[in-house]
C-alpha cells in the first residue's frame, strides 16, 4: 500500500511550491538504526547489565532532567547478543516472561534501597555503568601485561569516562510556608474538636455538635493535606510518568467533598431535628468552667483567628512572588494547601460567631429554635466553602490554563529565538499546583539551524568539510554519502537547539517543567 506524503519547499522567489512523493511503508520497517535503553534491553531481550557492558554503547543527550548524557545500544546488536546467549527467539520469549516478574520485584527492592523512588531507566543504567567500570578495570589490568593485544588497548580506550553520566539529584521544593500553615491549623482544630465534643455531649446543644463536626472535619482534612504535600515530592515512575504533583489538588477536592458530606449535612440535619423536636433547651454551664460553651468558643475564636492570620500572610507572600493581588492568588491553583486552610479558617471564624450569637439569643429569648437556626447557619457556611473548594480543585485537575499574560510572555520568548520562524497551537496548562506543561508546534528555520552548525565547527573541521565537499561531486555515491552525513549532523544540531530553547525557558520560568516542542 502506497502512502502519500506532502511537504512544503521554499524557493528563492519566496513563493511556496508543494511537492508530492510516494513512498512504500516497507521502507520504514528497518530497525537496524534503532537504539534502546538499558531497561528496554533487559525487559525485551532478557540481557543482564553484564551483557550490555560487553556491547558497544552510543552516547546521546539525556532526555531526563537528572542526567547530562545516557547510553543506548543498537537494537540489532542487542537482539543478536540475546540470540547468541539464548539460542532462539522462543527461548528469549520464555526468559523475558520469566524474568519480567523478577525484574519488577528487583526494581521495587532497589527503589526501597534508594529511598527516592528512582525510575527503572535510572536504576538499570546505574547497574550497567557499574559493570562497565568493572570491565574497564579488568581491561586495564590486562593491559599491564607485556603480551597485551592491540584490541584490548583499543577496547579500553573506547569505553568512555562516566563522569557526565552520573545522576544529578534534583531536589523537589517543599513549600515550608504552606506546611507550617497547615500544621498549625491541624493542631488547633484537633485540640478544639475534643473540647467541643465534651461540651456538646454535656449540654446537648445542636450548635455545639455542629461546631464539633466542623472542627473534626477540619482536622482530618488538614492532616490529609500535609500527607499529600509530602507524597507529591515522590519522583515519577513508569506508571505515573508525570509524578504525583496533583495530590494536593486531589486532597483539596476530597476536603471539599468531605466538608460538605460530613460537616455541612450533619450540621443542617441536627438543626432541622431541633426545629422539629420538643422544645427542650440545652443545658448551658456558666462561670469559669471548661464546660462553659462561651469559653471554648472564645478560645476557638482566638486559635482560629491566629491560624487565619498565618494563612493570610502566606497568601500575601505567594501573591507578591507571583505578581498577583491577594484575591487572584487565592483563586489561583499554585498553592491549594494554603487556599484550603484560608477558606477553612474563614468558615471556622464565621461558624464560631454564628454559634456564639445563636447560644446568646437562645438564652435571651428562651426559645430552642435559636439553637437549631445556629446549627443550620453553620451548615450553610460550610456548604459555601465546600462549593468553592470543589470548583477550584476540579478546574485544576481538568487541566486549567495558566494566566494568558504568562502564555504571551512564553510565546514572545519563543518567537524571538533566531532559529524559530513561527509558533502555533501553543498550550500551557497546570500539571501540578506549581508546575506547567508546555505544548507547541514550532516552525524551525532550516537554513539558520544549518548556519549555526557550520558556525560552531572548528577551523580544521571546516577545512576537512570543504575537502569532502569537493570530492562529493566526483561520483553519485560520494555525493550521497556526503549529504547523508551532513543531514545527520544538522538533525543533531536541531536537537541541540531544542535543548537550548528548553533550558532557557526553564531558567526564565522555573515552574515550566514539561516542554513538548513539535516540528510543524
C-alpha positions in Angstrom: 0.0 0.0 0.0 1.4 3.4 -1.0 1.3 6.3 1.3 1.2 10.0 0.1 3.4 12.4 2.0 3.2 16.2 1.4 5.7 18.9 2.4 6.5 22.5 1.5 9.7 23.5 -0.1 10.8 27.2 -0.1 12.1 28.5 -3.4 14.2 31.7 -4.0 11.2 33.8 -5.1 9.7 33.5 -1.6 6.7 31.6 -3.0 6.0 28.1 -1.9 5.9 25.0 -4.1 4.1 21.9 -2.9 5.7 18.6 -3.9 4.2 15.2 -3.7 6.1 11.9 -3.3 5.0 8.4 -2.9 6.8 6.1 -0.5 6.2 2.5 0.4 5.7 1.5 4.0 8.3 -1.2 3.6 11.0 1.4 3.6 10.2 2.4 7.1 10.2 -1.1 8.7 14.0 -1.2 9.0 15.0 -1.4 12.7 18.8 -1.6 12.2 19.2 2.0 13.2 17.0 1.8 16.4 18.7 2.4 19.7 17.2 1.3 23.1 18.0 2.0 26.7 19.2 -0.5 29.3 15.9 -1.2 30.9 14.3 -1.9 27.5 17.1 -4.3 26.6 16.6 -6.1 29.9 12.8 -6.3 29.7 12.5 -7.2 25.9 15.6 -9.4 25.4 16.4 -10.7 28.8 20.0 -9.4 28.8 21.8 -8.6 32.1 23.8 -5.4 32.8 26.9 -7.6 32.5 25.9 -8.5 28.9 25.2 -4.9 27.9 28.6 -3.7 29.3 30.2 -6.0 26.7 28.4 -4.3 23.8 29.5 -1.0 22.3 27.2 1.7 23.5 26.3 5.0 21.9 26.2 8.2 24.0 23.3 10.6 23.5 21.9 13.7 25.2 19.8 12.7 28.2 16.0 13.2 27.8 15.9 13.2 31.6 16.5 16.2 33.8 18.7 14.3 36.3 21.4 13.3 33.8 23.5 15.1 31.2 24.0 12.0 29.0 22.8 8.4 28.8 24.0 5.3 27.0 21.9 3.5 24.3 22.6 0.3 22.3 21.8 -0.7 18.8 18.7 -2.9 19.0 20.0 -5.3 16.3 23.2 -5.8 18.3 21.2 -6.4 21.5 19.0 -8.9 19.7 22.0 -10.8 18.3 23.6 -10.9 21.7 20.4 -12.3 23.1 20.2 -14.9 20.3 23.8 -15.8 21.0 23.1 -16.4 24.6 19.6 -18.0 24.5 20.0 -19.7 21.0 16.5 -19.0 19.7 13.7 -16.4 19.7 11.4 -18.8 21.6 14.0 -19.1 24.3 14.2 -15.3 24.5 10.4 -15.1 24.9 10.4 -17.6 27.7 13.3 -15.9 29.5 11.7 -12.5 29.3 8.3 -13.7 30.5 10.0 -15.4 33.5 12.4 -12.5 34.2 9.8 -9.7 34.0 8.3 -10.6 37.3 11.8 -11.0 38.9 12.8 -7.7 37.2 9.7 -5.9 38.7 10.5 -7.2 42.2 14.1 -6.2 41.7 13.1 -2.6 40.9 10.8 -2.5 43.9 13.7 -3.6 46.1 16.1 -1.1 44.5 13.6 1.8 44.9 13.2 0.9 48.6 17.0 0.9 49.0 17.5 4.2 47.2 14.7 5.8 49.3 13.7 8.2 46.5 11.7 6.1 44.1 14.1 6.2 41.1 12.8 5.2 37.7 13.7 1.8 36.2 15.7 3.6 33.5 17.9 5.2 36.2 18.4 2.0 38.2 19.3 -0.2 35.2 21.6 2.4 33.7 23.4 2.7 37.0 23.8 -1.1 37.1 25.3 -1.1 33.5 27.7 1.7 34.3 28.9 -0.3 37.3 29.5 -3.2 35.1 31.3 -1.0 32.6 33.6 0.2 35.3 34.4 -3.3 36.4 35.1 -4.3 32.8 37.3 -1.3 32.2 39.3 -2.1 35.3 39.8 -5.7 34.1 41.0 -4.4 30.7 43.4 -2.1 32.4 44.9 -4.9 34.4 45.2 -7.0 31.2 47.0 -4.0 29.5 49.7 -4.1 32.2 50.8 -7.5 30.8 53.6 -7.4 28.3 51.7 -9.5 25.8 48.5 -7.4 25.8 46.9 -7.3 22.4 46.2 -4.1 20.5 42.5 -5.0 20.5 42.5 -4.8 24.3 44.0 -1.3 24.3 41.5 -0.2 21.6 38.6 -1.6 23.6 39.8 0.0 26.8 40.1 3.4 25.1 36.6 3.1 23.6 35.0 2.8 27.0 34.0 6.5 27.8 34.5 8.4 31.1 31.3 8.1 33.0 31.6 11.5 34.9 28.9 13.1 32.8 26.6 10.1 33.2 26.3 10.5 36.9 22.9 11.3 38.1 22.2 14.9 39.2 20.0 14.9 42.3 17.1 17.2 41.7 15.7 18.4 44.9 12.0 18.9 44.8 10.8 22.1 46.5 8.6 21.7 49.5 6.6 24.9 50.3 7.6 25.1 54.0 5.3 28.1 54.5 2.2 26.1 53.3 3.2 23.1 55.5 3.6 25.4 58.5 0.2 26.9 58.0 -1.5 23.5 57.6 0.3 22.0 60.7 -0.7 24.9 62.9 -4.3 24.7 61.7 -4.4 20.9 62.2 -3.1 21.2 65.8 -5.5 23.9 66.7 -8.5 22.1 65.3 -7.5 18.8 66.9 -7.4 20.4 70.4 -10.6 22.3 69.9 -12.6 19.3 68.5 -12.1 17.3 71.6 -13.2 20.2 73.8 -16.3 20.9 71.8 -17.3 17.2 71.9 -17.2 17.2 75.7 -19.4 20.3 75.9 -21.7 19.1 73.1 -22.3 15.9 75.0 -22.8 17.5 78.4 -25.1 20.3 77.1 -26.9 18.5 74.2 -26.7 21.7 72.1 -27.1 21.1 68.3 -25.0 24.2 67.7 -22.1 22.7 69.6 -22.4 19.4 67.9 -22.3 21.3 64.6 -19.1 23.0 65.8 -17.6 19.6 66.8 -18.3 18.2 63.3 -16.7 21.3 61.8 -13.5 21.0 63.8 -13.2 17.3 63.4 -13.7 17.6 59.6 -11.1 20.4 59.5 -8.6 18.3 61.4 -8.9 15.3 59.1 -8.8 17.5 56.0 -5.6 19.3 57.1 -3.8 16.1 58.0 -4.6 14.7 54.6 -3.2 17.9 53.0 0.0 17.5 55.0 0.3 13.9 53.8 -0.4 14.7 50.2 2.1 17.6 50.3 4.9 15.2 51.3 3.8 12.4 48.9 3.7 14.9 46.0 7.6 15.1 46.2 8.0 11.5 45.2 9.7 11.0 41.8 7.8 9.9 38.8 7.6 6.2 38.0 6.7 4.2 34.8 3.1 4.0 35.8 3.0 7.7 36.7 5.4 9.5 34.3 4.4 13.0 35.5 4.9 12.2 39.1 2.5 12.9 42.0 2.2 16.6 41.9 -1.5 16.6 41.6 -2.0 15.0 45.0 -2.5 18.4 46.8 -5.3 19.2 44.3 -6.9 15.8 44.9 -6.7 16.3 48.6 -8.3 19.7 48.2 -11.1 18.2 46.2 -11.6 15.4 48.8 -11.6 18.0 51.5 -14.4 20.0 49.8 -16.5 16.9 49.4 -15.7 15.7 52.9 -16.7 19.1 54.4 -20.0 19.0 52.6 -20.8 15.4 53.3 -19.6 15.3 56.9 -19.8 18.8 58.3 -22.4 20.7 56.4 -25.0 17.9 56.1 -24.6 16.8 59.8 -25.0 20.4 61.0 -28.1 21.0 58.9 -29.6 17.7 59.9 -29.1 18.5 63.6 -30.6 21.9 63.2 -33.7 20.6 61.4 -34.0 17.9 64.1 -34.0 20.6 66.9 -36.5 22.7 65.0 -38.9 19.8 64.6 -38.3 18.3 68.0 -39.5 19.0 71.5 -38.9 22.5 73.0 -36.1 21.4 75.3 -33.4 24.0 76.0 -29.8 22.8 76.1 -28.0 23.0 79.5 -25.7 25.9 79.4 -23.0 26.0 82.1 -22.0 29.4 83.3 -18.9 30.7 85.2 -15.2 29.9 84.7 -15.6 26.3 83.8 -14.3 24.1 81.0 -17.9 23.1 80.3 -18.9 26.7 79.6 -19.5 26.8 75.8 -18.7 30.5 75.6 -15.2 29.8 76.9 -14.5 27.1 74.3 -15.9 29.3 71.6 -13.7 32.2 72.8 -10.6 30.1 72.8 -11.5 28.6 69.4 -12.0 32.1 68.0 -8.5 33.1 69.2 -6.8 30.0 67.8 -8.7 30.0 64.5 -8.0 33.7 64.1 -4.3 33.0 64.7 -4.4 30.2 62.1 -6.3 32.5 59.7 -3.8 35.3 60.2 -0.9 32.9 59.4 -2.7 31.6 56.3 -3.4 35.2 55.2 0.2 36.2 55.5 1.3 33.2 53.4 -1.2 34.0 50.7 0.1 37.6 50.6 3.7 36.3 50.4 2.8 34.0 47.5 0.9 36.8 45.8 3.9 39.0 45.9 6.1 36.3 44.5 3.7 35.7 41.6 2.9 39.4 40.9 -0.8 39.0 41.8 -3.1 40.7 44.2 -4.5 38.8 47.2 -7.7 37.5 45.7 -6.1 36.5 42.4 -3.6 34.4 44.3 -6.4 32.9 46.4 -8.3 31.9 43.2 -5.2 30.5 41.5 -4.0 26.9 41.5 -0.4 27.5 42.5 -0.9 26.8 46.3 -4.1 24.8 47.0 -2.9 23.9 50.5 -2.8 27.4 51.8 -6.0 28.3 50.0 -7.9 25.4 51.6 -6.6 26.4 55.1 -7.6 30.0 54.5 -11.1 29.1 53.4 -11.5 26.6 56.2 -10.3 29.1 58.9 -12.6 31.8 57.4 -15.5 29.3 57.7 -14.4 28.4 61.2 -14.3 32.0 62.4 -17.7 32.7 60.8 -19.1 29.5 62.4 -17.9 30.4 65.8 -19.5 33.8 65.6 -22.8 32.2 64.5 -22.6 29.6 67.3 -21.9 32.3 70.0 -24.7 34.5 68.7 -27.3 31.7 68.5 -26.5 30.5 72.0 -26.8 34.0 73.4 -30.1 34.6 71.6 -31.4 31.3 72.9 -30.6 32.4 76.5 -32.2 35.8 76.0 -35.3 34.6 74.1 -35.7 31.2 75.9 -36.5 29.6 72.6 -34.8 26.4 71.4 -35.3 27.5 67.8 -32.2 29.7 68.1 -30.1 26.6 68.7 -31.4 24.9 65.6 -31.1 28.0 63.5 -27.4 28.4 64.6 -26.7 24.8 63.6 -28.3 25.3 60.2 -26.3 28.6 59.8 -23.0 26.7 60.4 -24.1 24.1 57.8 -24.8 26.7 55.2 -21.4 28.4 55.9 -19.6 25.0 55.4 -21.6 24.3 52.2 -20.4 27.6 50.7 -16.8 26.9 51.5 -17.1 23.3 50.2 -18.6 24.5 46.9 -15.6 26.9 46.4 -13.0 24.2 47.1 -14.7 21.6 44.8 -14.9 24.1 42.0 -11.3 25.3 42.2 -9.8 21.8 42.6 -11.9 20.4 39.8 -10.8 23.1 37.4 -7.2 22.4 38.2 -7.5 18.7 37.8 -9.2 19.0 34.4 -6.2 20.9 33.1 -6.6 24.6 33.7 -4.6 27.0 31.6 -2.1 29.3 33.2 -2.8 33.1 33.0 -2.9 34.5 29.5 -0.2 37.1 30.3 2.3 34.4 31.1 1.4 32.4 27.9 2.1 35.5 25.8 5.4 36.1 27.5 6.5 32.5 26.7 5.3 32.9 23.1 7.3 36.1 22.7 10.4 34.4 24.0 10.0 31.5 21.6 9.3 33.7 18.6 12.3 36.0 19.4 14.6 33.0 19.0 16.7 33.2 15.9 16.1 29.6 14.6 12.3 29.8 15.0 10.0 31.1 12.2 6.7 30.6 13.9 4.9 29.2 17.0 1.5 27.5 16.5 -1.1 25.7 18.6 0.6 26.6 21.9 -1.0 25.4 25.1 0.4 25.9 28.7 -1.5 24.1 31.4 -1.0 23.2 35.1 0.3 19.7 35.6 0.6 20.4 39.3 -0.1 23.4 41.6 3.4 24.8 40.8 4.4 23.1 37.6 3.4 23.9 34.0 3.3 21.8 30.8 4.0 23.5 27.5 3.0 22.0 24.1 3.6 23.9 20.9 4.1 23.4 17.2 7.3 25.0 16.1 8.3 26.0 12.5 12.1 26.0 12.6 14.2 27.9 10.0 16.3 25.1 8.5 18.9 27.5 7.0 19.6 29.2 10.3 19.9 25.8 12.0 22.4 24.7 9.4 24.3 28.0 9.7 24.6 27.5 13.4 26.0 24.1 12.8 28.6 25.4 10.3 29.5 28.4 12.6 30.1 26.0 15.5 32.7 23.9 13.5 36.3 24.4 14.4 38.6 25.8 11.7 40.3 22.5 10.9 37.0 20.7 10.7 35.6 23.3 8.3 38.7 22.7 6.1 38.0 18.9 6.1 34.4 19.5 5.3 35.3 21.7 2.3 37.6 19.0 1.1 34.9 16.4 1.4 32.5 18.7 -0.5 35.0 18.9 -3.4 35.2 15.1 -3.6 31.4 14.7 -3.2 30.8 15.8 -6.8 33.0 13.1 -8.3 30.6 10.2 -8.0 27.0 9.7 -7.1 27.9 7.5 -4.2 30.3 10.1 -2.7 27.7 12.8 -3.1 25.0 10.7 -1.4 27.3 9.8 1.5 28.3 13.4 2.0 24.6 14.5 2.1 23.6 11.7 4.5 26.4 12.6 6.8 25.7 16.3 6.8 22.0 15.8 7.2 22.6 13.7 10.3 24.8 16.4 11.7 22.2 19.1 11.0 19.5 17.0 12.7 21.8 16.6 15.7 22.2 20.4 15.7 18.4 20.8 15.7 18.3 18.6 18.8 20.9 20.8 20.5 18.8 23.9 19.5 15.7 22.4 21.1 17.7 21.5 24.2 19.0 25.1 24.3 15.5 26.6 23.9 14.0 24.3 26.6 16.9 25.1 29.0 16.5 28.9 28.5 12.7 28.6 29.1 13.1 26.6 32.3 15.7 29.1 33.6 13.3 32.1 33.0 10.2 30.2 34.0 11.1 27.8 36.9 7.6 26.4 37.1 7.8 25.3 33.5 8.8 21.6 33.9 7.4 19.6 31.0 8.1 21.1 27.5 6.9 19.4 24.3 8.1 21.2 21.1 6.8 19.5 18.0 8.1 20.2 14.5 5.4 21.9 12.4 
